[in-house]
Amino acid sequence: MLSDRFRAKNENSRKVFLVTFLPPTIWLILFLFAPVLIIVVYSFSQKVGLINIEVNWVMDNYWRAADPLYLKIFAKSFYIAGTTTFLCLVISFPVVLAITKIRQNWKLIILVLLMLPFWINLLIRTYALIAVLRTRGFLNSGFEWIAAHLGLRFEPVQFLYNDTAIIIGLVYIHLPFMILPIYAGLEGFDETLKQAAEDLGSSSMQVYRHIVFPLIRPSVFAGCMLVFIPALGSYLTPELLGGTDGQLIANVIERQFKHANDWPFGAALSMVLIYVTCGVIAVWLLVAKRKKS
Amino acid sequence: MTTFKNKRFSRRGFLAGTGMLAAGISLPSSLLKASGSSTLNFYNWDTYIGETTLSDFKSSSGIDVKMDLFSDNDELFGKLRAGNPGYDLIVPSSDFVERMIIADMLSPLDNNAIPNRVNVEPTFLEVGFDPGRRYSLPYMWGTMGIGYRKSKVDGTPDSWKWLLDSSKYRGKIALLSEAGDVLGAAFKYMGHPLNTTDPKIITQAEQLLIKQKPNIKVFAPDNGQDLLLSGEVDLAMEWNGDILQVMEEDPDISYVVPKEGSVVWEDALAIPKGAPNPKNAHKFINFLLGAEAGAAIAEFIQYATPNVAAKKLMPEEYKNNPAIFPSDTTLKSCEASIYKGEEAVRLYDEAWTRVLAA
C-alpha cells in the first residue's frame, strides 16, 4: 500500500519532469545543436560547382582561415568587442549605483526607460544613430549652434564611418545588457554587510573594493559575456557605421554565405569564432578561479 | 541521420537527410497560403512593380498573384539553391540568370505562350548570359554610374578617375560595397573588360583601390543615394534608379555614366524549376510585356523598359532622360556583368577582403 503510493508519486514526478524538460530539450536539439552540427559538417566540406557541397572531411577551410589576412580581421573584431565591453562596464557602474540609490518608484521608471529601446528594431536604432552622428546631424548642429553663440568658428566633426563610430554604436546597443545584470547583483546585495564593514572602520572605497566588488563579480562576469559575445559577432553596426576598413569577421562570414557563395569557408570562419570565444571564456573562468583560491 | 554513414553526398541529399530544418527556415510563410490553379507566386524586388499591376492582372485573367520580396540577388539565390520553396516567377539580374542556368535552377520558357515577346527590343534578345533567350525575358534595365552634387563638383565628373584615382574630392566619395561592382569599375577605368578574371589585373585593381582608400569615405551597402542627399558625400557610385529617386527630391543632384564605360544591368523574368503554376507564370510574363501594363510599371518605378510597345506610350521626359536612357555611345562602352565562374568569384572576394582590411 505504502509502496504503491510511493510508486504512484514517483510516476507522477517523472511525468512532471518529462512535461517540463522535454519540450525545451527538443527545442534545443532541433534549433541549436542540429544547426550548429550542420555548420560543423559544412566547415569540413568542399563546394563543388555552384550549389553542391561535398562532405569529404577536409581541413582546407581551416587552413584558409588561418591566413594572416583573416587572423588580422579576427584580432580587430576582438579589439572592437573588448573595447565595447570595457566601455559598457565603465559606464554601467555609476549608472547602476545611482539607480540603486534612488527612490523605489523612480527606479521602476528608470528601468523601463532602459528597456524601452529593445522595443525598437536594431536597424531603425542604427539609422537613428546615423541621423545623430552624420556631418549635418543633430550632434554637429548642436555644436555649431553653441559655437555660433560663443562666436567661434566650427568645422563639423566626422563622427561617422570610422572605428570610433562602430564602438559608439555597439556601446549604445549593448549598454542595457551590462546594466541589468549588474543592477540585479547590486539590488539583491545585503546592506548589513556594508554596514558591518563600515562599523569595523572601512572607508567607503574599501567597502566597495573588499566587500561589494567581490560579491557581485558573477553579475559583472555575466554582463561582460552578454556584451562581449554579441559585439564580437556584430555585423549590422560595422556595415552601417564603419568606414572603409570597418569590416569585422561577421561581415566576412556574411559575404561567404552570400556573394562569395562559399558556405564551407563561411562555416569554418564561424566555427573558428565559436572555438576562440569558448577559449577566451575558459581562460577567463580559470583565472577567476585561481584568484579565488 | 543515416546519411552520415555516407561519406560523400550532395547538399540536397544532406538537407533531406537532416530533416526539414534548413528547408523550414527558408520557407516563406506567405507561400503556404497561395496554392491552387488560379494563383501565382511571384518573387520580386521591393517597389519594382506598378501600383495596380497585380490587380489589373487579376481582373483580366482571374489569377491571384501573391508577391514576396527580396532585397538582393544573393537572397534570391540563397532561397532557391536548396530547392524551389514554391515560387512560379522570379526576377534575377543578368549574371544570376546565368548562374541559375548553370546550376540547373531555371525552366526553359515556352515562347508560344508569350506572344508579347515581339514587344521586346531586339538587342535584348541577343544576350551573353542567356544565349537565344531560352530561360529568361527582360523586365527592366539600367546602368551603374556616378551620382553627384552639381554645386560641389567641377563640371561633370564623367570619369571613374574622380572616384578611383584622385584625391580631389577627398572624404566626399562613397563607393558601392560589393566586390564585383567596385572591381568592375576599376577594370573599366584601367581599360580592361568588365568581367576580367585575370589574377594579375585583379591584383592591379586591388592596389588601385587600396591606394585610393584614404580618399574614400565609405563603401555604402546600396545607400549611396541617401548619403548624397544628406550631404555626407558629393560623389557616389550607384545604380541609376537609386540616384533617380533622390534627383526627384533634390534638383542639385545629377547622374552620369563615366566615359570609360560601366555596368549595364538587366533584371529578367524567369521561371524556377519546380514552379507549381508554370502556365500562370507564362500568362503573367505575357501580361508584363504588354504595352499598357509595361508602361504603367515604367511610369511608376521610372526604370528603363526594354518593352518597345510600352516605351511608345511613355511621355517625352521619360524617353529623353539621359539618367534613364544613356546615349548609344555611352551604352556601347558599357558591358553586362556575366557569371565568371567559382574560381573568379573567390579571387574577387579575397581581393575585396584585402582592400577592406588594408
Boltz contact constraints between the chains, C-beta under 6 A:
constraints:
  - contact:
      token1: [A, 34]
      token2: [B, 21]
      max_distance: 6.0
  - contact:
      token1: [A, 50]
      token2: [B, 102]
      max_distance: 6.0
  - contact:
      token1: [A, 50]
      token2: [B, 103]
      max_distance: 6.0
  - contact:
      token1: [A, 51]
      token2: [B, 81]
      max_distance: 6.0
  - contact:
      token1: [A, 51]
      token2: [B, 103]
      max_distance: 6.0
  - contact:
      token1: [A, 52]
      token2: [B, 10]
      max_distance: 6.0
  - contact:
      token1: [A, 52]
      token2: [B, 11]
      max_distance: 6.0
  - contact:
      token1: [A, 53]
      token2: [B, 11]
      max_distance: 6.0
  - contact:
      token1: [A, 54]
      token2: [B, 8]
      max_distance: 6.0
  - contact:
      token1: [A, 72]
      token2: [B, 357]
      max_distance: 6.0
  - contact:
      token1: [A, 73]
      token2: [B, 357]
      max_distance: 6.0
  - contact:
      token1: [A, 134]
      token2: [B, 232]
      max_distance: 6.0
  - contact:
      token1: [A, 135]
      token2: [B, 232]
      max_distance: 6.0
  - contact:
      token1: [A, 136]
      token2: [B, 231]
      max_distance: 6.0
  - contact:
      token1: [A, 161]
      token2: [B, 217]
      max_distance: 6.0
  - contact:
      token1: [A, 161]
      token2: [B, 218]
      max_distance: 6.0
  - contact:
      token1: [A, 239]
      token2: [B, 221]
      max_distance: 6.0
  - contact:
      token1: [A, 244]
      token2: [B, 213]
      max_distance: 6.0
  - contact:
      token1: [A, 244]
      token2: [B, 216]
      max_distance: 6.0
  - contact:
      token1: [A, 244]
      token2: [B, 219]
      max_distance: 6.0
  - contact:
      token1: [A, 247]
      token2: [B, 356]
      max_distance: 6.0
  - contact:
      token1: [A, 258]
      token2: [B, 74]
      max_distance: 6.0
  - contact:
      token1: [A, 259]
      token2: [B, 74]
      max_distance: 6.0
  - contact:
      token1: [A, 260]
      token2: [B, 349]
      max_distance: 6.0
